[in-house]
Amino acid sequence: MIKPPVLRPGDLIGIVAPASDVRPERLAAGARELERLGFRVTYAPSIFARQMYLAGSDTRRAEELMAMFDDPDVKAIFAARGGYGSVRLLPYLDEERLRAHPKIFMGYSDITTLLVYFQQRFRWVVFHGPMVAREFADGPGHYDEELLRRTLMRAEPIGEIDTSGAAVLSPGVARGRLTGGCLSLLVSTLGTPYEFDATDAILFLEDYAAKPYQVDRMLTQLRDSGKLRTVRGLIFGEMTECVQHPHQDYTLVEVIRDRLADLGVPILFGVRSGHSDNRNQVLPFGVRATLDGDRAKLIIEEAATSESATGGSE
C-alpha cells in the first residue's frame, strides 16, 4: 500500500464536496476548527454550488477533487460532508492525474465510495474519519483529536484504537488489512466495476438510520455475494439510529449475531467511527490490524502515513 505524506503543523488542507450540497455557515465553522488545530484551509468558491441534492454538477465536483490533488500546496484533502453523489464522479476522474499525487484523503458515509476507489485503483491508504461541515463544525468532543494527530501527523505504528463500550459478538483473534466503510455504500458497489475487495480483511461496517431488517438484507447480500468468505474479522460501528421503532422486542446485535455468528470470525460491535454521536475516530484503511475479540481490542499494527514528501509504500 502507498502511504501518503505525513501532515505537519501549518500544512494546507483542501476541503471538497464530492456529494451533497454544503451550508456556508457549517463549512466556515469547520474551517475555523481546523485552523484552531494549527492548519490552513482552502476550498473552491464553487463548493457552495447546488444542483438538486448535489454540490453542483458531476463535472464540477470531479474537477474540484482532481484540482486539490494537483495542487502541490495542498497536503491533505478532507470531505465537507457526505449525503449522496460520490459514485457519480467516478466516470469523470482522470486516474493518471490522480495517481501521481498520493495525499491524505478523509471522510465517511457517502465518501466510502471514494475510499474504496482510491484503495483499489491506486493502492492508497485512506482515512475513514470526521468531516469538515459535520464533526469539525461541531467542535472538540465530536471527534477524537488525539487519535487524529496520532494517525495523520506521526509516521509510526498507531497502536490501540479506543474500543471502550464495544461489545464482543464473537470471540477469537484475527489479523488482516483494515478496510470497510458505510455498509449501504459498500453493498452498492457489488456487481459494478468498483466492487470492493474484502480478501483477508478486518472489515469495518457502519451505517445510519438503517432499520434492522435492512441491515439483515445488506448482510445477507454480502454473504450471498461471497464477500464474507475470506474476511478474517468484522467490526461494527455504533450503527446510530438503526432501529425499527423504540419498542421493538429485539436488538440490532441479535440480528447481527443471527446472520454472522456462524462465520467463525471475531466480531466486535460499537467502535466509534463514521456516524457516531461523539468523539468520531479516524480509522486508516489499507493498513495491517489485529482484532482481538477475546479482549475487545483493535490494534493498528503499522503507520498510516510516510515521512517521504511523495508518499511511501509498505
C-alpha positions in Angstrom: 0.0 0.0 0.0 1.1 3.6 -0.7 1.1 5.7 2.4 0.5 9.5 1.9 3.0 12.0 3.3 2.5 12.9 7.0 0.5 16.0 7.8 2.5 18.7 9.6 1.6 21.8 11.6 0.7 24.7 9.3 0.0 22.5 6.3 -2.8 23.4 3.9 -5.9 21.2 3.9 -8.1 21.3 0.9 -11.9 20.9 1.5 -14.0 19.2 -1.2 -17.7 18.5 -1.6 -18.0 15.3 -3.7 -21.5 14.5 -2.7 -24.4 16.7 -1.3 -24.6 20.5 -1.1 -22.9 22.3 1.8 -24.2 25.1 4.1 -21.7 28.0 4.1 -22.0 28.5 7.9 -21.3 24.9 8.6 -18.2 24.9 6.4 -17.0 28.1 8.0 -17.3 26.6 11.4 -15.4 23.5 10.4 -12.7 25.6 8.8 -12.2 27.6 12.0 -11.8 24.3 13.9 -9.1 23.1 11.5 -7.4 26.4 11.9 -7.6 26.1 15.7 -5.8 22.7 15.3 -2.9 24.6 13.6 -3.7 24.0 9.9 -4.6 26.3 7.0 -7.6 25.6 4.8 -8.6 26.2 1.2 -11.7 25.4 -0.9 -13.0 26.4 -4.3 -15.6 29.2 -4.4 -17.8 26.8 -6.3 -18.1 24.4 -3.4 -21.4 26.1 -2.5 -23.0 25.2 -5.8 -26.2 23.3 -5.6 -28.0 21.0 -8.1 -31.0 19.3 -6.6 -29.3 17.3 -3.7 -25.8 17.6 -5.0 -23.0 20.2 -4.5 -23.2 21.2 -8.2 -22.7 19.2 -11.3 -20.8 15.9 -11.5 -18.1 17.6 -13.6 -17.8 20.4 -11.1 -17.4 18.1 -8.2 -14.9 15.8 -10.1 -12.8 18.7 -11.2 -12.8 20.2 -7.7 -11.4 16.9 -6.3 -8.8 16.5 -9.0 -7.6 20.1 -8.7 -7.0 19.5 -5.0 -4.8 16.5 -5.8 -3.0 18.6 -8.5 -2.2 21.5 -6.2 1.3 21.0 -4.7 0.5 23.3 -1.8 -2.5 21.1 -0.6 -1.1 18.4 1.7 -4.4 16.7 2.7 -8.0 16.6 1.4 -11.0 16.4 3.8 -14.6 16.0 2.7 -17.0 18.7 3.7 -19.9 16.2 4.2 -21.4 13.0 2.7 -25.0 12.7 1.6 -25.1 11.4 -1.9 -23.2 11.8 -5.2 -19.7 10.5 -4.9 -20.4 7.4 -7.1 -21.4 9.8 -9.9 -17.9 11.2 -10.1 -16.1 8.0 -10.9 -16.5 8.1 -14.7 -15.1 11.7 -14.7 -12.0 11.0 -12.7 -8.6 11.0 -14.6 -6.8 8.1 -13.0 -3.3 9.1 -14.2 -3.8 12.7 -13.0 -4.8 11.4 -9.5 -2.3 8.6 -9.3 0.7 11.0 -9.4 -0.3 12.8 -6.2 -1.0 10.5 -3.2 -2.3 12.6 -0.3 -4.3 12.1 2.9 -7.9 11.8 2.0 -10.6 11.6 4.7 -14.3 11.3 5.0 -17.1 8.7 5.7 -20.7 7.9 4.8 -21.2 8.6 1.0 -17.4 9.2 0.8 -17.0 5.4 1.3 -17.2 5.2 -2.5 -14.1 7.3 -2.9 -12.3 5.5 -0.1 -12.8 2.2 -1.9 -11.8 3.7 -5.3 -8.5 5.1 -4.0 -7.6 1.9 -2.1 -8.3 -0.4 -5.1 -7.3 1.7 -8.1 -4.1 3.2 -6.6 -3.4 1.1 -3.5 -3.5 4.2 -1.3 -4.0 4.2 2.4 -7.1 6.3 3.1 -8.9 7.6 6.2 -12.4 6.9 7.5 -13.0 9.8 9.8 -14.6 13.2 10.7 -15.7 15.7 8.0 -15.4 19.4 7.9 -19.1 20.5 7.9 -20.0 17.8 10.4 -17.7 16.8 13.3 -15.2 19.7 12.8 -18.0 22.2 12.6 -19.4 20.8 15.9 -16.1 21.3 17.6 -14.0 19.4 20.2 -15.7 16.5 21.7 -17.3 15.4 18.4 -14.1 13.9 17.1 -11.0 12.3 18.7 -8.3 15.0 18.4 -5.6 12.9 19.9 -6.2 9.9 17.6 -6.4 12.3 14.6 -3.0 13.7 15.4 -1.5 10.3 16.1 -2.8 8.9 12.8 -2.2 11.8 10.4 0.8 13.5 11.9 3.1 10.7 13.0 4.7 8.2 10.7 4.7 5.4 13.3 2.5 2.5 14.3 -0.8 3.8 15.6 -1.5 1.1 18.2 -4.8 0.6 20.0 -8.0 2.3 19.0 -10.4 3.2 21.8 -13.0 0.4 21.9 -14.4 1.3 25.3 -18.1 0.4 25.3 -17.8 -2.0 22.4 -19.3 -5.5 22.7 -17.8 -8.8 21.6 -20.3 -10.7 19.5 -18.0 -13.5 18.5 -14.6 -14.2 20.2 -11.2 -15.0 18.6 -8.2 -13.2 17.3 -7.6 -12.2 13.7 -5.0 -10.2 11.7 -5.6 -8.7 8.4 -5.9 -5.5 6.3 -8.3 -3.0 7.8 -10.9 -1.7 5.3 -14.6 -1.1 5.0 -16.9 1.9 5.4 -20.6 2.6 5.3 -22.5 -0.7 4.9 -25.1 0.5 2.4 -22.4 2.1 0.2 -20.2 -1.0 0.2 -23.2 -3.1 -0.8 -24.0 -0.7 -3.7 -20.6 -1.5 -5.3 -21.4 -5.1 -5.8 -21.7 -6.1 -9.5 -20.1 -2.8 -10.6 -16.5 -2.1 -11.9 -15.9 -0.5 -8.5 -16.8 -3.5 -6.3 -15.0 -3.5 -3.0 -12.4 -6.2 -2.1 -12.7 -7.9 1.3 -10.0 -10.5 0.8 -8.1 -11.2 4.1 -9.7 -8.1 5.6 -10.6 -6.9 9.0 -13.9 -5.4 7.7 -15.3 -2.3 9.4 -19.1 -1.8 8.8 -21.2 1.1 10.0 -24.4 2.9 8.9 -27.0 5.4 10.0 -30.8 5.0 10.4 -30.9 1.7 8.6 -33.7 -0.4 10.1 -32.7 -3.8 11.4 -34.3 -5.7 8.6 -32.4 -3.5 6.1 -29.2 -4.3 7.9 -30.2 -8.0 7.7 -30.8 -7.7 4.0 -27.4 -6.0 3.3 -25.5 -8.5 5.4 -27.3 -11.3 3.6 -26.4 -9.8 0.3 -22.7 -9.7 1.4 -22.9 -13.3 2.3 -24.6 -14.4 -0.9 -22.1 -12.5 -3.0 -19.2 -14.3 -1.3 -17.7 -11.2 0.1 -17.6 -12.6 3.7 -15.9 -15.9 2.8 -12.3 -14.6 3.2 -13.0 -11.9 5.8 -10.8 -12.5 8.9 -12.8 -10.4 11.3 -15.7 -7.9 11.5 -16.0 -4.7 13.3 -19.3 -2.7 13.5 -19.6 1.0 14.3 -22.2 2.3 16.6 -24.9 1.9 14.0 -26.6 5.1 15.2 -30.4 5.2 14.9 -30.6 1.7 13.4 -33.9 0.8 15.0 -37.3 -0.2 13.6 -39.2 1.7 16.4 -38.5 2.5 20.1 -40.4 -0.5 21.4 -39.0 -3.3 19.2 -38.6 -6.5 21.1 -35.2 -7.4 19.7 -31.9 -5.7 19.3 -29.7 -5.0 16.3 -27.0 -7.0 18.0 -29.3 -10.0 17.9 -29.9 -9.5 14.2 -26.1 -9.4 13.5 -25.4 -12.5 15.6 -28.2 -14.3 13.7 -26.7 -13.5 10.3 -23.0 -13.7 11.1 -22.1 -15.8 14.2 -21.6 -18.9 12.1 -18.8 -17.3 10.1 -16.4 -18.3 12.9 -14.5 -15.0 12.9 -14.2 -12.4 15.7 -16.9 -9.8 15.7 -16.8 -6.5 17.6 -19.8 -4.1 17.9 -19.8 -0.4 18.8 -16.5 1.2 17.7 -16.8 4.9 17.2 -16.1 5.9 13.6 -18.3 7.4 11.0 -21.9 8.1 12.1 -21.0 8.5 15.8 -22.6 10.9 18.2 -19.3 11.8 19.9 -15.5 11.5 19.6 -15.6 10.2 16.0 -12.4 8.3 15.5 -10.1 8.1 12.4 -9.6 4.6 11.1 -6.9 4.2 8.4 -7.9 1.8 5.7 -5.3 -0.3 3.9 -3.0 -1.0 6.9 -2.4 -4.2 8.9 -4.5 -4.5 12.1 -5.3 -7.1 14.8 -8.8 -7.6 16.0 -8.7 -9.3 19.4 -12.2 -10.5 20.0 -11.2 -12.1 23.3 -10.3 -8.7 24.9 -12.5 -6.4 22.7 -9.4 -4.6 21.2 -8.5 -3.2 17.8 -4.8 -2.6 17.3 -3.4 -0.8 14.2 0.0 -2.5 13.7 1.6 0.0 11.4 1.9 3.7 10.5 -0.7 5.1 8.1 1.5 7.9 6.7 5.0 8.3 5.5 7.8 10.7 6.2 8.5 10.8 2.4 7.4 14.0 0.7 5.9 11.9 -2.1 4.5 9.1 0.0 5.9 5.7 0.8 5.0 2.1 0.1 4.7 -0.8 2.5 
